[in-house]
Amino acid sequence: MSLIEGRALKYGDNINTDIISPPAYMELPIEQAAKMAMSPVDESFASTVRPGDIFVAENNLGSGSSRETAPLTLKALGIRTIIARSYARIFYRNCINLGILAVECPDTNRISRFDRLSLDTEEGLLHNLSTGETYRCDRIPPHILELVNCGGLVESLRKKLGKD
């Protein structure tokens, strides 16, 4: 997974875990809860997401609780890559553990909703195919890419232990 392409679903600062996965729906199976993802700020989010879309945000993405339901609802909708200026630490780690690539990029303010993006994980470059701009972002270490490519921490361990 060195080149990832997708359509940007763009949001701003302080998108917390209660916005991503509203607590009122967390008792539901994840596929049903996912239908309400981001509903406090965008009621059409779940119906807008297409598999392969890239979730893009500004500062402090995923603050709030340490529940895994927030990245799980995004994953259930088909999001496998998230790009933000900064993350809450636990949300960032939960994404990686669940097989979602989380990338830091200081220029997310230059990305608009539905821009076509191409992320080169090896070079640490994000190409905005809609505007022609290129932004520097964090390179993803090979061991993190391996974890994400396996589907997350549990799947990676299953594979390493021969239990797949």
C-alpha positions in Angstrom: 0.0 0.0 0.0 2.3 2.8 -1.1 -0.2 4.7 -3.2 -3.7 5.3 -1.9 -6.3 7.3 -3.9 -9.7 8.5 -2.8 -12.2 11.2 -2.5 -11.8 13.6 0.5 -14.6 13.9 3.0 -13.5 17.1 4.7 -14.2 18.3 8.3 -12.7 20.9 10.6 -11.2 21.1 14.1 -12.1 19.2 17.2 -14.1 16.4 15.6 -14.4 14.2 18.8 -15.3 10.6 19.2 -18.9 11.5 20.3 -19.4 13.3 17.0 -17.9 10.4 14.9 -19.8 7.8 16.9 -22.7 9.3 18.9 -23.0 7.6 22.3 -26.8 7.2 21.8 -26.1 4.5 19.2 -23.1 2.7 20.7 -25.2 -0.2 22.0 -26.2 -1.1 18.4 -24.2 -3.5 16.2 -21.4 -1.5 14.6 -23.0 -1.7 11.1 -26.1 0.0 12.4 -24.3 2.5 14.5 -22.2 3.4 11.5 -25.4 4.8 9.8 -25.3 7.5 12.4 -21.6 8.4 12.2 -20.9 12.1 12.1 -24.6 12.9 12.4 -24.2 15.7 14.9 -22.4 17.7 12.3 -23.4 16.1 9.0 -26.6 14.0 8.9 -25.8 12.9 5.3 -22.4 11.6 6.1 -23.2 7.8 6.2 -25.2 8.0 3.0 -22.4 10.1 1.3 -19.5 7.8 2.1 -18.2 5.5 -0.6 -15.7 2.7 0.0 -12.2 4.1 -0.4 -13.1 7.7 0.6 -10.5 9.4 2.7 -11.6 11.1 5.9 -9.8 14.5 6.2 -9.9 16.8 9.3 -8.0 19.6 10.8 -6.7 19.8 14.4 -7.4 17.5 17.4 -9.2 14.7 15.5 -10.7 12.0 17.8 -10.5 13.7 21.2 -12.9 12.4 23.8 -13.3 8.9 24.9 -11.0 6.0 24.2 -13.9 3.9 22.8 -13.0 2.0 19.6 -16.5 2.6 18.2 -15.4 5.8 16.5 -12.9 4.3 14.2 -14.9 1.1 13.9 -17.9 3.1 12.5 -15.7 4.8 9.9 -14.2 1.4 8.9 -17.7 -0.1 8.7 -18.6 2.6 6.1 -15.5 1.8 4.0 -13.0 4.4 5.2 -9.5 3.0 5.3 -7.5 6.2 5.4 -7.7 9.3 7.6 -5.6 12.4 7.1 -5.6 15.1 9.8 -3.4 18.0 11.0 -3.3 16.5 14.5 -4.9 13.6 16.4 -5.8 12.7 19.9 -3.3 10.0 20.8 -5.7 7.2 21.7 -7.9 7.7 18.6 -4.7 7.6 16.4 -3.6 4.4 18.0 -7.1 2.9 17.8 -7.2 3.6 14.1 -3.9 1.8 13.5 -4.9 -1.1 15.7 -8.1 -1.5 13.7 -6.4 -1.4 10.3 -7.1 2.2 9.4 -4.2 4.3 8.2 -3.9 7.6 10.1 -1.6 10.2 8.6 -0.6 13.6 9.9 -0.5 16.4 7.3 -0.1 20.1 8.2 -1.8 21.3 5.1 -5.3 19.7 5.5 -6.7 23.3 5.4 -5.9 23.3 1.7 -8.1 20.3 1.0 -11.8 20.7 0.1 -14.7 18.3 0.3 -14.6 15.8 -2.5 -11.1 16.7 -3.7 -9.5 13.7 -5.3 -6.4 12.7 -3.3 -3.4 10.4 -3.9 -1.3 9.6 -0.9 2.2 8.2 -1.4 3.0 6.6 2.0 6.6 5.8 1.1 7.5 9.3 0.1 5.2 11.1 2.6 3.5 13.1 -0.1 -0.2 13.9 -0.5 -1.2 14.9 -4.0 -4.4 16.8 -4.5 -5.4 15.7 -7.9 -8.2 18.3 -8.0 -6.0 21.3 -7.5 -2.6 20.0 -8.6 -1.0 20.8 -5.2 1.3 18.5 -3.3 1.6 18.5 0.5 4.3 16.9 2.7 2.9 14.6 5.3 4.3 12.0 7.7 6.0 9.0 6.1 4.4 5.8 7.4 6.9 3.4 8.9 6.9 -0.1 7.3 5.8 -1.9 10.5 2.7 0.4 10.7 1.9 -0.2 7.1 2.2 -3.9 7.6 -0.2 -3.7 10.6 -2.7 -1.7 8.6 -2.4 -4.0 5.5 -3.1 -7.0 7.7 -6.3 -5.4 8.9 -5.0 -4.3 12.3 -3.3 -5.6 15.3 -5.4 -8.6 16.0 -5.3 -9.8 12.4 -1.5 -9.2 12.3 -1.0 -11.3 15.4 -3.2 -14.1 14.0 -1.1 -14.1 10.8 2.2 -14.2 12.7 0.9 -17.0 15.0 -0.4 -18.9 12.0 -4.0 -18.7 13.2 -5.5 -17.1 10.2 
